[in-house]
Amino acid sequence: MTSIVSHERRDGLAIVTIDNPPVNALSYAVRAGLIDAVHALEEDPAVIAVVLRCAGRTFVAGADIRELGQPPRAPILPEVIEAIEGARVPWIAAIHGTALGGGLELALGCHARIADPGTKLGLPEASLGTIPGAGGTVRLPRLIPIADAIELVTSGKPIDAAQALKVGLVDRIAEGDLLDAAATLARELLTRPMPAPLVDRPCPIGEAVDWNSRAKALARKARGAQAPLEALEALREGVSLSGRDALTKERERFLRLVASEEAAALRYAFFSERNAGKSLAAMTAEPADLSRVGVVGGGTMGAGIAIALLLSGSAVSLLERDEATVAAARKRVLETLQASAARGAITLSQADDALARLTATHDYTSLSDCPLVIEAVFEDMDVKKQVFAQLDAVMPPKAVLATNTSYLDVDALAEATADPTRVLGLHFFAPAHVMKLLEIVRGKRTGDRSLATGSALARRLKKIQVVSGVCHGFIGNRIMAAYRRDCEFMLLEGALPAQIDTAMKAFGFAMGIFEAQDLSGLDIAWAQRRAAEATRDRSQPYCQIADRLCELGRLGRKTRKGWYDYSSGEPQTDPAVTRIIEEERVRTAAAVRGFSNEEIIRRIIRVMQQEGEALLAEGIAESAADIDVVMVSGYGFPRHRGGPMYRKQSTVRDCSLSIQPLHFSIA
């Protein structure tokens, strides 16, 4: 049986190998094995240098997240790194795959670093509510420019090997075999003086850092999350104190944060995303081949879906009504790909390769060789039924047919086909090539092969998949519609749009519900309300404010007026909207009172939770965690607060509801 940490000798070099699949996480067994290896090699005078490597597909991808929040068990990672850093012979980290979190900190404890060209390196701890706890904020700014260290530590985003070489995070990028290149680097090091441990090196800041300005900018971006600000403060201490003192301060901060409510919520979000769509993972049905996919509809959503598929390597047949709309759809795809390349999201080569796999057409029969077709036309049941009827006539019996719908009845659409088992819903979020969430809608007759295809598609597109049953709005839009209605009732009761939006943004939402409506267009929900007017329960209260805005042509940003006035470019409170609200208060004889920001948030979350409980009771959502994944990944619920259902799980969490950020000195 292979040891988790083993070592062998090759011509005076020792090769230490970590083999802890799947990602070589720094579990207790790995840490203990590394300490044993250090001690054994220190006592062997024949060893002149050590190469640290990992088996499998990656270098150490981080700490064992299952141990976070648990009492630390010796040897802890700082002790392991200190032992390596203080070794009598140089250690060289041979990095491939990813070196993240504790994995990168382990590499920083080595005396040199070499990476495969495809390696990613980063410190993502802030995304889990904490900071690097094994010297990352101390050693990193002693190795690379402070501006790059700040970006790596506070954003949590990894960089590639080329960028790592540019900033000095790695000494070399391997050409050819990584282990051979690491051995060559090790022997080169032996011709020079032994490198000083990073922790004992001076910290050249270079340009002066305005820490207060950095903190203010970061606070705006963090939207109430404290870990990024704590990471910035740890870096400030890391460069202003001696390395040894800074290590002590960093560890104290790490231990405090890892036990925080924010860290607990972010760990919950992490595991919830990993477990989402679990029922589909157990399916044994063979999915359809996704090397060629058809998309019907080349508007904003259809083009976005096509781009996501093209960038995943699929060939796409994009269908529109006629030559003019085909040309417009192709242009839309081209311009979006070019814009993505211009901002660095993809390379020009990737954009060109993607476009080469696109076929735009208005002939339904050209879709007949696509094992999967995704309909993404206008959100109208009659229009979609016509599309499905035409698809049913030309597609082979085994082809899977999917509808990208936000609200409509997938079962009703399936009945427009001869075989409803091949129909499912795929609710993408705009922009479809950027947003990570995909609601896979299981109809009452959707077959296993269709569901397996939806799941395979989510994995191919690297999206988080959540399964929903059929209901109006599925999981996310049903919850959003419920709290949007209640926010409009709060307008009748005394609140104003700007106050509700301000409260939501202070809580951590990227934007408030009324700003969000203006961005997407008020006519979307208005069309849904008008379609449901004939069946609306007249005994239930109904707020007409949004309808009145739409009747005046105030449809949001696209008409420069909605809940706000956008004539100046930025949203401004509009007295005309306030007047309509006041008129509706009088008409409905509403009891008007004042609202605090905290009361607004409590009410919004309560409505979310009530609707979430109904979704679970009806079997629409598979778990409360799935609901939280949808609301966080698709609807802007602040990730560092876990989700509406997470907040309901503990009275402690309910009592800790606060929209005011915690403060700490950065002076």
C-alpha positions, 0 to 999 in steps of 0.5 A: 500500500502506498504511503500518503507521504513517501520519499526516495533518493536519486543521486543525492536528491530526495524526492518527497511525494504527497499522494492523498487523492483526489486533490492532495488536501493537507489532512492530518495524515499529510501534515504528519507524513511531511514532518516525518519526512523532514526529520528523516531527511535532516538526519541523512547526510547523503541528501543534498536537496529535496524536491517536494511533489504530488502524485495525481492530477494536482499539487496540494489544492488546499487544506482539508476543508472538513477540518475547518472549524474543528480543533487543530491537531498537531502537527499544524501546517505552520509547524510543517512549513517552519520545519521545511523552511528551516531545513539544512538543505534546500527544498524545491516545490514542483507544482502542477495542477493547482497550488491553492490556500495551504498548498501555496503556503506550503510551496512558499515555505520551500526555498524555490518553486517551479511550475508546469505551464498549466498550473494555477496558484492562489490563496482563496481563503477569503472566499471561505470567510477566513485568511491564510493561516500558515504564513501566506500574508507574511511570506507572500509580500516578501516574495512578490510586489505588494500590489500583487500580494494584495490582489491575490489575498483579498480577491481569492482569485488564482493566477496562472503560471505565466503571471506567477513567473512574472510577479516572482511567485515561481522561479521557473516554468518547467519545459518538459518533465516537471520532476526532471526540471525541478531536479535541475533547479535543485542542483543549480541552487547548490551552486549558490548560497542557501536562500534565506527563509522568506519569513526572515527576509526584509519586506520591500513595499516599493510604492507607498500603500494607502491602506485606508483607501484600499480598505474603503474600495475593498469594503464597497466590493465586499458588500458586507463580507469581512474576510477580505478586509481582515485579509488586507489588515493581515497583509498590512501587519505582515509588512509592518511587523517582523516576519516572526511577529506577523506570523503570530498575528496572522495565526491569531486572526485566522483562528478567530475568523475560522470560528466566525459565523461568516466562515460557517456560512461560506463553508455551508455555501461551498458544500451546498454547491458541491452537493447540488444536483445530487439526485442526478449524479446517481443516474445511470442513464447514458446522456445524449452526445453533446458534441453538437447541440442545436439552439432555437432562438438567437436573441440575448438568451439564445446567443448566450447559451450558444456562446457557452456551448461554443466555448465548451467545445461543442458545435452549435446549430443556431436557428432563427426565423429568417435570413435577417434574424439569422444574420442578427443572431450571428452578429450578436454571437460574434460581438459578444465573443469579441467583447469577451476577448477584449476584456481578457475573459478569453483569448482571440484564438478561443473566440475564433475557434468558437465562431468556427463551430457555429452554424446559423440557419433558419431551416429546422431540418438542419437541427436533425443531427443534434442529439440535444436541442435547446429552445430559447425563444420569447417567453410565450407559451403559444410560441414555444408550443409551435417551436416544439411541434416543429422540432417534434416533426424533424428531430429523431426519436432519441433527440432530447428537447429542452426549453429555456423558460423562466416561468412556463409549464414544462409539462404543458410544453412536453405534451406538444410532443409525441414523446414527453419523456424526452422533454425537460427544462433548462433554466439558464440565467443571463448572461448565459455564458457567464452565470454559473447556475442552471436550474434543471427542470424535471417534468412529471414525464421527463425521462432519465436519459433527458435528465442525465443529458441536462446534468452532463450539459451542466458539467460540460458548461461548468455550471452549478446544477440544481433540480427543480420540479414544475411550478410557476417560476420554478425555485428562484423566480417563484421566491423572487416573485413572492418577495417582490410582491411583498416589497411592493406591499411595503411601498403601500405601507410606508416604505419607498423603493430607494429605502428598500434597495438601500437596505438590501444593498447594505445587507449584501445584495449587489442591487435592490429589487427595484433596481433589479427590475429596472435592469431586466425590464418591468415589462417581463413581470407585467406580461406574466401578471397580465397572462395570469389575470383571468385566473387571479384570486380576487380575494387576495391583495394586489398592488397596482403600482408596477402596473401603473408604471408599465402603463405609462411606458416606464419599463426600466433602464431601456426606456430611461424610466422605471422605478427610477429616472435614468435620464442622467445615466444614474438612477435617481428618485423620481417624484412621479413614482412617489406620487403614484405610490402615494395615490395607491396608498390613498386608494387602498386605504393602507395604514402607513408607517415607518420601516427600519432597514433591519425590518425590511430585511427581516421581512424579505428573508421571512417571505423567502423562507416561507416560499422555500418551505412551500417548495420543499413541501410540494417536492419542487426543491430537493433540499433547503440547501438547493434553495440557498444555492439558487438564491446565492448563485442566481439571485444575488443573495449575499454568499457570506450569509449562506442563504435564506434557508441557512439563516432559518436553521439556527436561532443563533443565526436568526438573532445575528441578523445585522446589516451593519458591517463589523469594523476594525482599525486599519490605521 
